[in-house]
């Protein structure tokens, strides 16, 4: 087991190594849609690439989610397969968001032997989601 400080240092090394291997600017929060973002997540069991819709207005959150859901077949056929669509996703803090994600299980941020697998997964899946968004952002934004 790592101490809290060791875990933080290891995670920092992970993100620095990822940025060095894939030195580019990701879209992430720069979607031009309020509370609509792309995210990376990794822990000691899995890695995920996600689209989070966190708008305070449930109506707007659902409208954006339904736009993405309407494009599900295009998204999965042309960009990313095995996506999970969850209209009401409950965060640990009790907040409800909408989330779409793809996951790679059986990897760990604490084990360096998995890092390249995680990096490749992140790069492949996030790049595909960003390409999808670049093609359909006008449609998605029009609610």
C-alpha positions as CSV (number, residue, x, y, z in Angstrom):
1,X,0.0,0.0,0.0
2,X,1.1,3.5,-0.7
3,X,0.8,6.4,1.7
4,X,-1.5,9.3,0.7
5,X,1.6,11.3,-0.4
6,X,3.0,8.5,-2.4
7,X,-0.3,7.9,-4.2
8,X,-0.6,11.6,-5.1
9,X,3.0,11.6,-6.4
10,X,2.4,8.5,-8.4
11,X,-0.8,9.9,-10.0
12,X,1.1,13.2,-10.8
13,X,3.8,11.1,-12.5
14,X,1.2,9.2,-14.4
15,X,-0.4,12.4,-15.8
16,X,3.0,13.9,-16.6
17,X,4.0,10.8,-18.4
18,X,0.7,10.8,-20.3
19,X,1.1,14.4,-21.4
20,X,4.7,13.7,-22.5
21,X,3.6,10.7,-24.6
22,X,0.6,12.5,-26.1
23,X,1.6,16.2,-26.1
24,X,-1.6,17.8,-27.4
25,X,-4.4,20.0,-26.2
26,X,-7.5,18.0,-25.5
27,X,-10.9,19.5,-25.7
28,X,-12.0,18.5,-22.2
29,X,-13.9,21.5,-20.8
30,X,-13.5,23.7,-23.9
31,X,-16.7,22.5,-25.6
32,X,-18.4,25.8,-25.8
33,X,-21.4,24.2,-24.0
34,X,-21.8,25.1,-20.3
35,X,-21.4,22.1,-18.0
36,X,-20.7,19.7,-21.0
37,X,-17.2,18.2,-20.8
38,X,-14.9,15.4,-21.8
39,X,-13.0,13.7,-19.0
40,X,-10.4,11.1,-18.3
41,X,-10.6,8.9,-15.2
42,X,-8.3,6.2,-13.8
43,X,-8.0,4.4,-10.5
44,X,-6.7,1.0,-9.4
45,X,-9.4,-1.0,-11.2
46,X,-10.3,0.8,-14.5
47,X,-9.7,3.6,-16.9
48,X,-12.6,5.6,-18.4
49,X,-13.1,8.2,-21.1
50,X,-16.3,10.1,-20.5
51,X,-18.7,12.8,-21.6
52,X,-20.3,14.4,-18.6
53,X,-23.3,16.6,-18.8
54,X,-23.7,18.5,-15.5
55,X,-26.1,21.2,-16.3
56,X,-28.1,22.4,-13.3
57,X,-31.3,22.5,-15.4
58,X,-32.5,18.9,-15.7
59,X,-34.4,19.9,-18.8
60,X,-31.2,21.1,-20.5
61,X,-29.2,18.2,-19.2
62,X,-31.7,15.8,-20.7
63,X,-31.9,17.7,-24.0
64,X,-28.1,17.4,-24.5
65,X,-28.1,13.8,-23.5
66,X,-31.0,13.0,-25.9
67,X,-29.0,14.7,-28.7
68,X,-26.2,12.3,-28.1
69,X,-28.5,9.4,-27.7
70,X,-30.0,10.2,-31.1
71,X,-26.5,10.0,-32.5
72,X,-25.7,6.7,-30.7
73,X,-25.6,4.5,-33.8
74,X,-23.3,6.9,-35.7
75,X,-21.2,7.3,-32.6
76,X,-20.8,3.6,-32.1
77,X,-20.4,2.7,-35.8
78,X,-18.0,5.3,-36.8
79,X,-16.2,6.4,-33.6
80,X,-16.3,4.4,-30.3
81,X,-17.9,1.1,-29.6
82,X,-19.0,-0.3,-26.2
83,X,-20.2,3.1,-24.9
84,X,-22.4,3.2,-21.8
85,X,-25.2,5.8,-21.8
86,X,-26.6,6.7,-18.5
87,X,-29.2,9.5,-18.4
88,X,-29.2,9.7,-14.6
89,X,-25.7,9.0,-13.2
90,X,-25.3,9.6,-9.5
91,X,-22.0,11.0,-8.3
92,X,-20.6,10.1,-4.9
93,X,-21.5,13.6,-3.7
94,X,-25.2,13.0,-4.5
95,X,-25.2,15.2,-7.6
96,X,-27.1,13.7,-10.6
97,X,-25.5,14.1,-14.0
98,X,-25.8,12.5,-17.4
99,X,-22.8,10.5,-18.5
100,X,-21.6,8.6,-21.5
101,X,-18.4,6.6,-21.1
102,X,-16.2,3.8,-22.3
103,X,-14.2,1.7,-19.9
104,X,-11.1,-0.4,-19.9
105,X,-11.1,-2.7,-16.8
106,X,-8.3,-4.7,-15.3
107,X,-5.7,-1.8,-15.3
108,X,-4.3,0.2,-12.4
109,X,-2.8,3.6,-12.1
110,X,-0.6,2.3,-9.2
111,X,1.1,-0.3,-11.4
112,X,3.4,1.3,-14.0
113,X,3.2,-1.8,-16.2
114,X,-0.3,-0.8,-17.2
115,X,0.5,2.8,-17.9
116,X,1.1,2.4,-21.7
117,X,-2.1,0.4,-22.0
118,X,-4.0,3.2,-20.3
119,X,-2.3,5.9,-22.3
120,X,-3.2,4.2,-25.6
121,X,-6.8,3.6,-24.4
122,X,-7.1,7.3,-23.4
123,X,-5.6,8.5,-26.6
124,X,-7.7,6.3,-28.9
125,X,-11.0,6.8,-27.2
126,X,-10.7,10.5,-26.4
127,X,-9.5,11.3,-29.9
128,X,-12.5,9.4,-31.4
129,X,-14.9,11.3,-29.1
130,X,-13.4,14.6,-30.0
131,X,-13.6,13.8,-33.7
132,X,-17.2,12.9,-33.3
133,X,-17.8,16.1,-31.4
134,X,-16.1,18.2,-34.1
135,X,-18.4,16.6,-36.7
136,X,-21.6,17.1,-34.7
137,X,-21.1,20.0,-32.3
138,X,-23.4,22.3,-34.1
139,X,-26.2,19.8,-33.9
140,X,-25.5,19.0,-30.2
141,X,-25.3,22.7,-29.2
142,X,-28.6,23.5,-30.9
143,X,-31.2,23.0,-28.1
